[in-house]
Amino acid sequence: MKETLQPGLSFQFSFMIPEEKTVPYLYPESTEFQVMPRVLATGFMVGLFEWACIRAVNPHIDWPLEQTVGTDVRFSHVVATPPGLTVTVMGKLEKVEGRKLMFSLIADDGVDRISVGTHERFVIDAARFNSKVAAKASRAHKSCAE
């Protein structure tokens, strides 16, 4: 982490919502999702928030050797956004506690405020993290084979 990663870091990130980010596309295997409205899926909004925070933080860490992973999301999703509208995420890094980063976020689709909340991310050493994940996958495959 660089010394520039400090509370107060503000950012804005915009993304035009395509049809493929609507509810029926969230889990195409789900027959329940297939009949739901074609509006921005909450699951994709989580990803949009993560993407906005990643983009804001990457210049302030030793990316890609260091990366961040999401550890907590708490937000409302109070207004539907149809495809074609642009969602703008406005964020602020509120706290840095060691490797834990806490953000406040607001999202707007150009017509309405659609979300307010918080997101927490953790700075990781990518090689060490990937090694631990590979070891876990190996243990899981081994136990399934038994």
N, CA and C atoms as an extended XYZ file, in Angstrom:
438
Properties=species:S:1:pos:R:3:atomname:S:1:resname:S:1:resid:I:1 pbc="F F F"
N         0.844       -1.175        0.000 N   MET     1
C         0.000        0.000        0.000 CA  MET     1
C         0.887        1.236        0.000 C   MET     1
N         0.435        2.224       -0.728 N   LYS     2
C         1.182        3.476       -0.798 CA  LYS     2
C         0.656        4.448        0.261 C   LYS     2
N         1.475        5.416        0.598 N   GLU     3
C         1.074        6.410        1.601 CA  GLU     3
C        -0.093        7.273        1.130 C   GLU     3
N        -0.357        7.281       -0.174 N   THR     4
C        -1.447        8.091       -0.707 CA  THR     4
C        -2.826        7.484       -0.430 C   THR     4
N        -2.873        6.237        0.026 N   LEU     5
C        -4.152        5.604        0.337 CA  LEU     5
C        -4.614        6.107        1.697 C   LEU     5
N        -5.407        7.174        1.675 N   GLN     6
C        -5.815        7.864        2.895 CA  GLN     6
C        -7.314        8.114        2.906 C   GLN     6
N        -7.918        8.174        4.107 N   PRO     7
C        -9.322        8.567        4.200 CA  PRO     7
C        -9.528        9.920        3.525 C   PRO     7
N       -10.704       10.078        2.953 N   GLY     8
C       -11.025       11.317        2.256 CA  GLY     8
C       -10.935       11.176        0.747 C   GLY     8
N       -10.301       10.107        0.277 N   LEU     9
C       -10.214        9.862       -1.157 CA  LEU     9
C       -11.633        9.772       -1.722 C   LEU     9
N       -11.970       10.674       -2.640 N   SER    10
C       -13.300       10.678       -3.253 CA  SER    10
C       -13.186       10.267       -4.707 C   SER    10
N       -14.237        9.654       -5.225 N   PHE    11
C       -14.211        9.184       -6.606 CA  PHE    11
C       -15.620        9.102       -7.163 C   PHE    11
N       -15.666        9.025       -8.483 N   GLN    12
C       -16.922        8.879       -9.199 CA  GLN    12
C       -16.681        7.920      -10.352 C   GLN    12
N       -17.638        7.041      -10.589 N   PHE    13
C       -17.506        6.037      -11.645 CA  PHE    13
C       -18.873        5.866      -12.298 C   PHE    13
N       -18.926        5.938      -13.618 N   SER    14
C       -20.190        5.818      -14.338 CA  SER    14
C       -20.164        4.631      -15.282 C   SER    14
N       -21.338        3.998      -15.423 N   PHE    15
C       -21.471        2.827      -16.289 CA  PHE    15
C       -22.889        2.787      -16.846 C   PHE    15
N       -22.991        2.686      -18.190 N   MET    16
C       -24.294        2.569      -18.830 CA  MET    16
C       -24.771        1.128      -18.685 C   MET    16
N       -25.971        0.954      -18.179 N   ILE    17
C       -26.506       -0.376      -17.884 CA  ILE    17
C       -27.008       -1.036      -19.166 C   ILE    17
N       -26.344       -2.129      -19.583 N   PRO    18
C       -26.826       -2.865      -20.756 CA  PRO    18
C       -27.882       -3.899      -20.347 C   PRO    18
N       -28.582       -4.412      -21.310 N   GLU    19
C       -29.590       -5.463      -21.070 CA  GLU    19
C       -28.998       -6.622      -20.266 C   GLU    19
N       -27.721       -6.957      -20.516 N   GLU    20
C       -27.070       -8.109      -19.880 CA  GLU    20
C       -26.804       -7.932      -18.390 C   GLU    20
N       -27.089       -6.759      -17.840 N   LYS    21
C       -26.927       -6.539      -16.393 CA  LYS    21
C       -28.278       -6.455      -15.695 C   LYS    21
N       -29.322       -6.964      -16.353 N   THR    22
C       -30.651       -6.973      -15.747 CA  THR    22
C       -30.899       -8.319      -15.059 C   THR    22
N       -31.965       -8.376      -14.270 N   VAL    23
C       -32.244       -9.537      -13.427 CA  VAL    23
C       -32.231      -10.868      -14.183 C   VAL    23
N       -32.866      -10.997      -15.355 N   PRO    24
C       -32.869      -12.306      -16.019 CA  PRO    24
C       -31.475      -12.840      -16.368 C   PRO    24
N       -30.484      -11.978      -16.409 N   TYR    25
C       -29.122      -12.399      -16.751 CA  TYR    25
C       -28.284      -12.743      -15.522 C   TYR    25
N       -28.793      -12.489      -14.328 N   LEU    26
C       -28.006      -12.705      -13.117 CA  LEU    26
C       -27.620      -14.173      -12.967 C   LEU    26
N       -28.577      -15.039      -13.019 N   TYR    27
C       -28.337      -16.486      -13.038 CA  TYR    27
C       -29.238      -17.030      -14.141 C   TYR    27
N       -28.739      -17.135      -15.352 N   PRO    28
C       -29.576      -17.599      -16.458 CA  PRO    28
C       -30.192      -18.973      -16.208 C   PRO    28
N       -29.598      -19.767      -15.310 N   GLU    29
C       -30.128      -21.093      -14.974 CA  GLU    29
C       -31.419      -21.004      -14.169 C   GLU    29
N       -31.705      -19.854      -13.602 N   SER    30
C       -32.858      -19.686      -12.710 CA  SER    30
C       -34.115      -19.352      -13.507 C   SER    30
N       -35.082      -20.257      -13.484 N   THR    31
C       -36.347      -19.967      -14.161 CA  THR    31
C       -37.081      -18.823      -13.473 C   THR    31
N       -36.873      -18.673      -12.161 N   GLU    32
C       -37.511      -17.572      -11.430 CA  GLU    32
C       -36.991      -16.218      -11.914 C   GLU    32
N       -35.683      -16.106      -12.099 N   PHE    33
C       -35.118      -14.841      -12.578 CA  PHE    33
C       -35.569      -14.540      -14.005 C   PHE    33
N       -35.805      -15.554      -14.804 N   GLN    34
C       -36.144      -15.353      -16.214 CA  GLN    34
C       -37.433      -14.565      -16.412 C   GLN    34
N       -38.349      -14.661      -15.459 N   VAL    35
C       -39.636      -13.970      -15.616 CA  VAL    35
C       -39.681      -12.644      -14.859 C   VAL    35
N       -38.590      -12.259      -14.260 N   MET    36
C       -38.556      -11.013      -13.486 CA  MET    36
C       -38.280       -9.822      -14.408 C   MET    36
N       -38.547       -8.605      -13.925 N   PRO    37
C       -38.372       -7.407      -14.758 CA  PRO    37
C       -36.933       -7.220      -15.233 C   PRO    37
N       -36.818       -6.652      -16.397 N   ARG    38
C       -35.507       -6.355      -16.982 CA  ARG    38
C       -35.029       -4.994      -16.476 C   ARG    38
N       -34.542       -5.027      -15.225 N   VAL    39
C       -33.984       -3.842      -14.565 CA  VAL    39
C       -32.652       -4.247      -13.940 C   VAL    39
N       -31.822       -3.267      -13.625 N   LEU    40
C       -30.526       -3.548      -13.008 CA  LEU    40
C       -30.700       -4.492      -11.829 C   LEU    40
N       -30.004       -5.617      -11.875 N   ALA    41
C       -30.059       -6.592      -10.790 CA  ALA    41
C       -29.217       -6.106       -9.618 C   ALA    41
N       -29.734       -6.307       -8.425 N   THR    42
C       -28.990       -5.930       -7.226 CA  THR    42
C       -27.612       -6.599       -7.212 C   THR    42
N       -27.540       -7.860       -7.640 N   GLY    43
C       -26.256       -8.561       -7.692 CA  GLY    43
C       -25.252       -7.866       -8.598 C   GLY    43
N       -25.713       -7.349       -9.722 N   PHE    44
C       -24.813       -6.617      -10.614 CA  PHE    44
C       -24.462       -5.251      -10.022 C   PHE    44
N       -25.367       -4.672       -9.236 N   MET    45
C       -25.054       -3.401       -8.590 CA  MET    45
C       -23.928       -3.596       -7.569 C   MET    45
N       -23.938       -4.724       -6.867 N   VAL    46
C       -22.829       -5.027       -5.949 CA  VAL    46
C       -21.518       -5.010       -6.727 C   VAL    46
N       -21.511       -5.675       -7.868 N   GLY    47
C       -20.301       -5.699       -8.697 CA  GLY    47
C       -19.896       -4.321       -9.169 C   GLY    47
N       -20.865       -3.483       -9.500 N   LEU    48
C       -20.569       -2.120       -9.930 CA  LEU    48
C       -19.922       -1.328       -8.802 C   LEU    48
N       -20.444       -1.489       -7.574 N   PHE    49
C       -19.836       -0.820       -6.421 CA  PHE    49
C       -18.400       -1.302       -6.217 C   PHE    49
N       -18.198       -2.617       -6.315 N   GLU    50
C       -16.848       -3.154       -6.149 CA  GLU    50
C       -15.906       -2.594       -7.214 C   GLU    50
N       -16.369       -2.578       -8.448 N   TRP    51
C       -15.563       -2.075       -9.561 CA  TRP    51
C       -15.163       -0.614       -9.320 C   TRP    51
N       -16.120        0.201       -8.891 N   ALA    52
C       -15.834        1.613       -8.625 CA  ALA    52
C       -14.755        1.760       -7.554 C   ALA    52
N       -14.861        0.981       -6.485 N   CYS    53
C       -13.874        1.055       -5.401 CA  CYS    53
C       -12.513        0.538       -5.852 C   CYS    53
N       -12.496       -0.538       -6.618 N   ILE    54
C       -11.233       -1.084       -7.133 CA  ILE    54
C       -10.524       -0.035       -7.979 C   ILE    54
N       -11.264        0.581       -8.895 N   ARG    55
C       -10.679        1.609       -9.758 CA  ARG    55
C       -10.103        2.769       -8.941 C   ARG    55
N       -10.805        3.141       -7.874 N   ALA    56
C       -10.350        4.261       -7.052 CA  ALA    56
C        -9.089        3.919       -6.273 C   ALA    56
N        -8.986        2.676       -5.815 N   VAL    57
C        -7.892        2.260       -4.932 CA  VAL    57
C        -6.630        1.852       -5.698 C   VAL    57
N        -6.785        1.256       -6.872 N   ASN    58
C        -5.622        0.686       -7.569 CA  ASN    58
C        -4.432        1.639       -7.731 C   ASN    58
N        -4.623        2.927       -8.001 N   PRO    59
C        -3.453        3.810       -8.098 CA  PRO    59
C        -2.704        3.993       -6.769 C   PRO    59
N        -3.327        3.576       -5.670 N   HIS    60
C        -2.765        3.796       -4.339 CA  HIS    60
C        -2.237        2.523       -3.686 C   HIS    60
N        -2.189        1.434       -4.472 N   ILE    61
C        -1.606        0.178       -4.001 CA  ILE    61
C        -0.617       -0.296       -5.057 C   ILE    61
N         0.125       -1.326       -4.748 N   ASP    62
C         1.100       -1.885       -5.695 CA  ASP    62
C         0.390       -2.901       -6.594 C   ASP    62
N        -0.559       -2.385       -7.389 N   TRP    63
C        -1.376       -3.215       -8.267 CA  TRP    63
C        -0.566       -3.654       -9.470 C   TRP    63
N        -0.606       -4.890       -9.926 N   PRO    64
C        -1.510       -5.971       -9.547 CA  PRO    64
C        -0.955       -6.915       -8.478 C   PRO    64
N         0.246       -6.639       -7.956 N   LEU    65
C         0.771       -7.506       -6.891 CA  LEU    65
C        -0.103       -7.425       -5.647 C   LEU    65
N        -0.573       -6.231       -5.359 N   GLU    66
C        -1.565       -6.044       -4.312 CA  GLU    66
C        -2.909       -5.827       -5.008 C   GLU    66
N        -3.945       -6.375       -4.428 N   GLN    67
C        -5.297       -6.190       -4.945 CA  GLN    67
C        -6.212       -6.010       -3.751 C   GLN    67
N        -7.497       -5.761       -4.014 N   THR    68
C        -8.453       -5.681       -2.915 CA  THR    68
C        -9.593       -6.658       -3.165 C   THR    68
N       -10.106       -7.206       -2.077 N   VAL    69
C       -11.265       -8.096       -2.149 CA  VAL    69
C       -12.365       -7.515       -1.269 C   VAL    69
N       -13.597       -7.703       -1.713 N   GLY    70
C       -14.738       -7.234       -0.951 CA  GLY    70
C       -15.000       -8.135        0.241 C   GLY    70
N       -15.278       -7.523        1.389 N   THR    71
C       -15.560       -8.293        2.598 CA  THR    71
C       -16.904       -7.945        3.223 C   THR    71
N       -17.533       -6.855        2.778 N   ASP    72
C       -18.820       -6.484        3.342 CA  ASP    72
C       -19.496       -5.487        2.405 C   ASP    72
N       -20.800       -5.667        2.190 N   VAL    73
C       -21.610       -4.699        1.447 CA  VAL    73
C       -22.905       -4.466        2.221 C   VAL    73
N       -23.236       -3.211        2.402 N   ARG    74
C       -24.476       -2.839        3.096 CA  ARG    74
C       -25.041       -1.621        2.381 C   ARG    74
N       -26.146       -1.834        1.676 N   PHE    75
C       -26.722       -0.725        0.940 CA  PHE    75
C       -28.185       -0.995        0.639 C   PHE    75
N       -28.884        0.059        0.290 N   SER    76
C       -30.260       -0.056       -0.159 CA  SER    76
C       -30.241       -0.195       -1.681 C   SER    76
N       -31.323       -0.680       -2.240 N   HIS    77
C       -31.533       -0.654       -3.689 CA  HIS    77
C       -33.008       -0.344       -3.848 C   HIS    77
N       -33.340        0.946       -3.854 N   VAL    78
C       -34.716        1.380       -3.668 CA  VAL    78
C       -35.455        1.790       -4.933 C   VAL    78
N       -34.748        1.933       -6.046 N   VAL    79
C       -35.395        2.348       -7.285 CA  VAL    79
C       -34.875        1.495       -8.434 C   VAL    79
N       -35.773        1.047       -9.300 N   ALA    80
C       -35.404        0.232      -10.459 CA  ALA    80
C       -34.752        1.090      -11.540 C   ALA    80
N       -33.760        0.509      -12.203 N   THR    81
C       -33.054        1.177      -13.297 CA  THR    81
C       -33.155        0.317      -14.549 C   THR    81
N       -33.848        0.815      -15.588 N   PRO    82
C       -33.929        0.043      -16.825 CA  PRO    82
C       -32.628        0.140      -17.622 C   PRO    82
N       -32.407       -0.814      -18.542 N   PRO    83
C       -31.211       -0.739      -19.382 CA  PRO    83
C       -31.205        0.561      -20.183 C   PRO    83
N       -30.015        1.040      -20.477 N   GLY    84
C       -29.857        2.266      -21.243 CA  GLY    84
C       -29.558        3.480      -20.389 C   GLY    84
N       -29.900        3.412      -19.089 N   LEU    85
C       -29.558        4.526      -18.202 CA  LEU    85
C       -28.138        4.343      -17.691 C   LEU    85
N       -27.497        5.445      -17.364 N   THR    86
C       -26.140        5.405      -16.826 CA  THR    86
C       -26.184        5.571      -15.321 C   THR    86
N       -25.606        4.603      -14.627 N   VAL    87
C       -25.516        4.680      -13.174 CA  VAL    87
C       -24.168        5.292      -12.815 C   VAL    87
N       -24.201        6.293      -11.964 N   THR    88
C       -22.988        6.927      -11.470 CA  THR    88
C       -22.846        6.607       -9.988 C   THR    88
N       -21.705        6.035       -9.650 N   VAL    89
C       -21.385        5.713       -8.266 CA  VAL    89
C       -20.460        6.805       -7.746 C   VAL    89
N       -20.852        7.436       -6.650 N   MET    90
C       -20.018        8.432       -5.987 CA  MET    90
C       -19.569        7.827       -4.673 C   MET    90
N       -18.265        7.806       -4.463 N   GLY    91
C       -17.752        7.150       -3.275 CA  GLY    91
C       -16.721        7.968       -2.545 C   GLY    91
N       -16.517        7.559       -1.297 N   LYS    92
C       -15.498        8.196       -0.465 CA  LYS    92
C       -14.900        7.130        0.437 C   LYS    92
N       -13.582        7.102        0.496 N   LEU    93
C       -12.882        6.227        1.426 CA  LEU    93
C       -12.969        6.880        2.800 C   LEU    93
N       -13.733        6.254        3.683 N   GLU    94
C       -13.989        6.841        4.999 CA  GLU    94
C       -12.918        6.486        6.027 C   GLU    94
N       -12.453        5.219        6.005 N   LYS    95
C       -11.478        4.767        7.001 CA  LYS    95
C       -10.482        3.810        6.377 C   LYS    95
N        -9.263        3.860        6.882 N   VAL    96
C        -8.234        2.881        6.558 CA  VAL    96
C        -7.729        2.353        7.894 C   VAL    96
N        -7.976        1.063        8.146 N   GLU    97
C        -7.507        0.426        9.375 CA  GLU    97
C        -6.607       -0.727        8.976 C   GLU    97
N        -5.311       -0.461        8.948 N   GLY    98
C        -4.383       -1.464        8.442 CA  GLY    98
C        -4.673       -1.711        6.976 C   GLY    98
N        -5.056       -2.949        6.644 N   ARG    99
C        -5.384       -3.291        5.259 CA  ARG    99
C        -6.891       -3.222        4.970 C   ARG    99
N        -7.691       -2.890        5.985 N   LYS   100
C        -9.142       -2.795        5.814 CA  LYS   100
C        -9.518       -1.384        5.362 C   LYS   100
N       -10.314       -1.315        4.302 N   LEU   101
C       -10.749       -0.048        3.717 CA  LEU   101
C       -12.263        0.036        3.805 C   LEU   101
N       -12.798        1.153        4.296 N   MET   102
C       -14.233        1.324        4.430 CA  MET   102
C       -14.703        2.521        3.612 C   MET   102
N       -15.686        2.267        2.746 N   PHE   103
C       -16.187        3.268        1.807 CA  PHE   103
C       -17.641        3.606        2.089 C   PHE   103
N       -18.011        4.860        1.828 N   SER   104
C       -19.421        5.235        1.739 CA  SER   104
C       -19.715        5.425        0.256 C   SER   104
N       -20.933        5.016       -0.170 N   LEU   105
C       -21.277        5.034       -1.585 CA  LEU   105
C       -22.699        5.530       -1.797 C   LEU   105
N       -22.890        6.224       -2.905 N   ILE   106
C       -24.208        6.651       -3.368 CA  ILE   106
C       -24.257        6.335       -4.856 C   ILE   106
N       -25.392        5.810       -5.328 N   ALA   107
C       -25.556        5.553       -6.754 CA  ALA   107
C       -26.794        6.275       -7.259 C   ALA   107
N       -26.670        6.820       -8.457 N   ASP   108
C       -27.730        7.595       -9.090 CA  ASP   108
C       -27.820        7.146      -10.547 C   ASP   108
N       -29.037        7.022      -11.079 N   ASP   109
C       -29.168        6.579      -12.474 CA  ASP   109
C       -29.508        7.717      -13.437 C   ASP   109
N       -29.312        8.949      -12.995 N   GLY   110
C       -29.605       10.105      -13.841 CA  GLY   110
C       -31.030       10.588      -13.693 C   GLY   110
N       -31.883        9.769      -13.106 N   VAL   111
C       -33.269       10.140      -12.835 CA  VAL   111
C       -33.511       10.130      -11.331 C   VAL   111
N       -33.024        9.076      -10.668 N   ASP   112
C       -33.250        8.897       -9.238 CA  ASP   112
C       -31.971        8.458       -8.531 C   ASP   112
N       -31.914        8.744       -7.230 N   ARG   113
C       -30.913        8.118       -6.374 CA  ARG   113
C       -31.399        6.694       -6.151 C   ARG   113
N       -30.583        5.715       -6.537 N   ILE   114
C       -31.040        4.325       -6.459 CA  ILE   114
C       -30.461        3.566       -5.275 C   ILE   114
N       -29.384        4.086       -4.688 N   SER   115
C       -28.753        3.342       -3.604 CA  SER   115
C       -27.881        4.234       -2.745 C   SER   115
N       -27.836        3.887       -1.460 N   VAL   116
C       -26.924        4.512       -0.500 CA  VAL   116
C       -26.407        3.385        0.380 C   VAL   116
N       -25.118        3.412        0.670 N   GLY   117
C       -24.614        2.369        1.551 CA  GLY   117
C       -23.140        2.432        1.803 C   GLY   117
N       -22.625        1.308        2.288 N   THR   118
C       -21.208        1.197        2.612 CA  THR   118
C       -20.642       -0.081        2.004 C   THR   118
N       -19.346       -0.063        1.825 N   HIS   119
C       -18.645       -1.226        1.291 CA  HIS   119
C       -17.290       -1.299        1.976 C   HIS   119
N       -16.878       -2.522        2.292 N   GLU   120
C       -15.587       -2.755        2.930 CA  GLU   120
C       -14.749       -3.645        2.015 C   GLU   120
N       -13.490       -3.285        1.877 N   ARG   121
C       -12.557       -4.078        1.078 CA  ARG   121
C       -11.299       -4.306        1.903 C   ARG   121
N       -10.525       -5.310        1.525 N   PHE   122
C        -9.305       -5.653        2.236 CA  PHE   122
C        -8.177       -5.763        1.224 C   PHE   122
N        -7.059       -5.113        1.495 N   VAL   123
C        -5.900       -5.181        0.604 CA  VAL   123
C        -5.199       -6.517        0.828 C   VAL   123
N        -4.968       -7.229       -0.275 N   ILE   124
C        -4.339       -8.551       -0.203 CA  ILE   124
C        -3.052       -8.583       -1.018 C   ILE   124
N        -2.180       -9.515       -0.664 N   ASP   125
C        -1.050       -9.895       -1.502 CA  ASP   125
C        -1.616      -10.944       -2.463 C   ASP   125
N        -1.703      -10.620       -3.747 N   ALA   126
C        -2.402      -11.478       -4.707 CA  ALA   126
C        -1.801      -12.880       -4.783 C   ALA   126
N        -0.485      -12.993       -4.807 N   ALA   127
C         0.150      -14.315       -4.922 CA  ALA   127
C        -0.168      -15.180       -3.706 C   ALA   127
N        -0.058      -14.610       -2.519 N   ARG   128
C        -0.337      -15.370       -1.298 CA  ARG   128
C        -1.814      -15.772       -1.236 C   ARG   128
N        -2.705      -14.847       -1.589 N   PHE   129
C        -4.135      -15.126       -1.592 CA  PHE   129
C        -4.463      -16.260       -2.569 C   PHE   129
N        -3.934      -16.162       -3.786 N   ASN   130
C        -4.203      -17.190       -4.800 CA  ASN   130
C        -3.646      -18.541       -4.390 C   ASN   130
N        -2.521      -18.543       -3.707 N   SER   131
C        -1.935      -19.785       -3.217 CA  SER   131
C        -2.854      -20.442       -2.183 C   SER   131
N        -3.411      -19.638       -1.281 N   LYS   132
C        -4.329      -20.168       -0.268 CA  LYS   132
C        -5.608      -20.714       -0.911 C   LYS   132
N        -6.107      -20.029       -1.920 N   VAL   133
C        -7.315      -20.491       -2.609 CA  VAL   133
C        -7.043      -21.809       -3.330 C   VAL   133
N        -5.883      -21.913       -3.970 N   ALA   134
C        -5.518      -23.151       -4.667 CA  ALA   134
C        -5.391      -24.309       -3.677 C   ALA   134
N        -4.818      -24.044       -2.521 N   ALA   135
C        -4.679      -25.086       -1.500 CA  ALA   135
C        -6.060      -25.526       -0.999 C   ALA   135
N        -6.962      -24.585       -0.826 N   LYS   136
C        -8.316      -24.923       -0.378 CA  LYS   136
C        -9.030      -25.766       -1.436 C   LYS   136
N        -8.909      -25.379       -2.693 N   ALA   137
C        -9.536      -26.140       -3.780 CA  ALA   137
C        -8.983      -27.559       -3.827 C   ALA   137
N        -7.681      -27.686       -3.622 N   SER   138
C        -7.044      -29.008       -3.622 CA  SER   138
C        -7.591      -29.872       -2.486 C   SER   138
N        -7.720      -29.279       -1.295 N   ARG   139
C        -8.281      -30.013       -0.152 CA  ARG   139
C        -9.723      -30.429       -0.431 C   ARG   139
N       -10.491      -29.553       -1.049 N   ALA   140
C       -11.891      -29.850       -1.341 CA  ALA   140
C       -12.022      -30.974       -2.355 C   ALA   140
N       -11.185      -30.943       -3.399 N   HIS   141
C       -11.216      -32.001       -4.408 CA  HIS   141
C       -10.799      -33.333       -3.819 C   HIS   141
N        -9.816      -33.254       -2.912 N   LYS   142
C        -9.315      -34.468       -2.268 CA  LYS   142
C       -10.412      -35.094       -1.409 C   LYS   142
N       -11.134      -34.276       -0.637 N   SER   143
C       -12.179      -34.815        0.239 CA  SER   143
C       -13.378      -35.326       -0.568 C   SER   143
N       -13.638      -34.723       -1.738 N   CYS   144
C       -14.731      -35.200       -2.578 CA  CYS   144
C       -14.402      -36.544       -3.220 C   CYS   144
N       -13.127      -36.785       -3.457 N   ALA   145
C       -12.697      -38.042       -4.090 CA  ALA   145
C       -12.722      -39.207       -3.105 C   ALA   145
N       -12.714      -38.903       -1.829 N   GLU   146
C       -12.676      -39.976       -0.811 CA  GLU   146
C       -14.026      -40.592       -0.569 C   GLU   146
